[in-house]
């Protein structure tokens, strides 16, 4: 009977990050700082406003400005802006 050859496991590669670099990646609140473009911010607000409209039942009209205001407030809070 032929001897079975042992397969060697792939080496584990660990990436380390220095403590100053890790601290620099965090904002004062300990959360990662998110950077979004104005176009992405507008798109997120637009999507959230539509989501809020659908959650309201998608039958009320005339609340677009309020939906946008609420969505902008929610998205900015999630992203840690203002």
C-alpha positions as a Markdown table, in Angstrom:
| # | Residue | x | y | z |
|---|---|---|---|---|
| 1 | Unk | 0.0 | 0.0 | 0.0 |
| 2 | Unk | 1.3 | 3.4 | -0.9 |
| 3 | Unk | 1.9 | 6.0 | 1.9 |
| 4 | Unk | -0.5 | 8.9 | 2.0 |
| 5 | Unk | 1.2 | 12.2 | 1.6 |
| 6 | Unk | 0.2 | 14.9 | 4.1 |
| 7 | Unk | -1.1 | 18.1 | 2.7 |
| 8 | Unk | 0.3 | 21.2 | 4.2 |
| 9 | Unk | -2.2 | 23.9 | 5.3 |
| 10 | Unk | -2.0 | 27.3 | 3.7 |
| 11 | Unk | -0.1 | 29.8 | 5.9 |
| 12 | Unk | -2.3 | 32.2 | 7.9 |
| 13 | Unk | -1.6 | 35.8 | 6.9 |
| 14 | Unk | -2.5 | 38.4 | 9.5 |
| 15 | Unk | -2.7 | 42.0 | 8.6 |
| 16 | Unk | -1.8 | 44.3 | 11.5 |
| 17 | Unk | -2.7 | 47.9 | 11.9 |
| 18 | Unk | -0.8 | 50.2 | 14.1 |
| 19 | Unk | -2.7 | 51.8 | 17.0 |
| 20 | Unk | -2.2 | 55.4 | 15.7 |
| 21 | Unk | -3.6 | 54.4 | 12.3 |
| 22 | Unk | -6.6 | 52.7 | 13.9 |
| 23 | Unk | -7.3 | 55.7 | 16.1 |
| 24 | Unk | -7.1 | 58.0 | 13.1 |
| 25 | Unk | -9.7 | 55.9 | 11.3 |
| 26 | Unk | -12.1 | 56.5 | 14.2 |
| 27 | Unk | -14.0 | 59.7 | 14.9 |
| 28 | Unk | -14.3 | 61.2 | 18.4 |
| 29 | Unk | -17.3 | 59.0 | 19.2 |
| 30 | Unk | -15.4 | 55.8 | 18.5 |
| 31 | Unk | -17.4 | 55.1 | 15.3 |
| 32 | Unk | -15.7 | 55.0 | 11.9 |
| 33 | Unk | -16.1 | 58.2 | 10.0 |
| 34 | Unk | -18.2 | 57.8 | 6.9 |
| 35 | Unk | -17.4 | 59.9 | 3.8 |
| 36 | Unk | -20.1 | 60.3 | 1.2 |
| 37 | Unk | -20.4 | 62.5 | -1.8 |
| 38 | Unk | -23.2 | 65.0 | -2.2 |
| 39 | Unk | -24.8 | 62.8 | -4.9 |
| 40 | Unk | -24.7 | 59.7 | -2.7 |
| 41 | Unk | -26.2 | 61.7 | 0.2 |
| 42 | Unk | -29.0 | 63.0 | -2.0 |
| 43 | Unk | -29.7 | 59.5 | -3.3 |
| 44 | Unk | -29.9 | 58.1 | 0.2 |
| 45 | Unk | -32.3 | 60.8 | 1.2 |
| 46 | Unk | -34.4 | 60.3 | -1.9 |
| 47 | Unk | -34.5 | 56.5 | -1.2 |
| 48 | Unk | -35.4 | 57.1 | 2.5 |
| 49 | Unk | -38.1 | 59.6 | 1.6 |
| 50 | Unk | -39.7 | 57.1 | -0.8 |
| 51 | Unk | -39.4 | 54.4 | 1.8 |
| 52 | Unk | -41.2 | 56.7 | 4.3 |
| 53 | Unk | -43.9 | 57.4 | 1.7 |
| 54 | Unk | -44.5 | 53.7 | 1.1 |
| 55 | Unk | -44.6 | 53.0 | 4.9 |
| 56 | Unk | -47.3 | 55.7 | 5.2 |
| 57 | Unk | -49.4 | 53.7 | 2.8 |
| 58 | Unk | -48.4 | 55.3 | -0.5 |
| 59 | Unk | -51.9 | 56.8 | -0.7 |
| 60 | Unk | -51.4 | 60.3 | 0.8 |
| 61 | Unk | -50.2 | 62.9 | -1.6 |
| 62 | Unk | -48.9 | 66.4 | -0.7 |
| 63 | Unk | -46.5 | 65.3 | 2.0 |
| 64 | Unk | -43.4 | 65.2 | -0.3 |
| 65 | Unk | -41.7 | 68.1 | 1.6 |
| 66 | Unk | -42.3 | 66.5 | 5.0 |
| 67 | Unk | -41.1 | 63.1 | 3.7 |
| 68 | Unk | -37.9 | 64.7 | 2.4 |
| 69 | Unk | -37.3 | 66.6 | 5.6 |
| 70 | Unk | -37.8 | 63.5 | 7.8 |
| 71 | Unk | -35.6 | 61.4 | 5.5 |
| 72 | Unk | -32.8 | 64.0 | 5.5 |
| 73 | Unk | -32.9 | 64.1 | 9.3 |
| 74 | Unk | -32.8 | 60.3 | 9.5 |
| 75 | Unk | -30.0 | 59.8 | 7.0 |
| 76 | Unk | -27.8 | 62.6 | 8.4 |
| 77 | Unk | -28.2 | 61.1 | 11.9 |
| 78 | Unk | -27.2 | 57.6 | 10.7 |
| 79 | Unk | -24.1 | 59.0 | 8.9 |
| 80 | Unk | -23.2 | 61.2 | 11.9 |
| 81 | Unk | -23.6 | 64.5 | 9.9 |
| 82 | Unk | -24.8 | 67.6 | 11.8 |
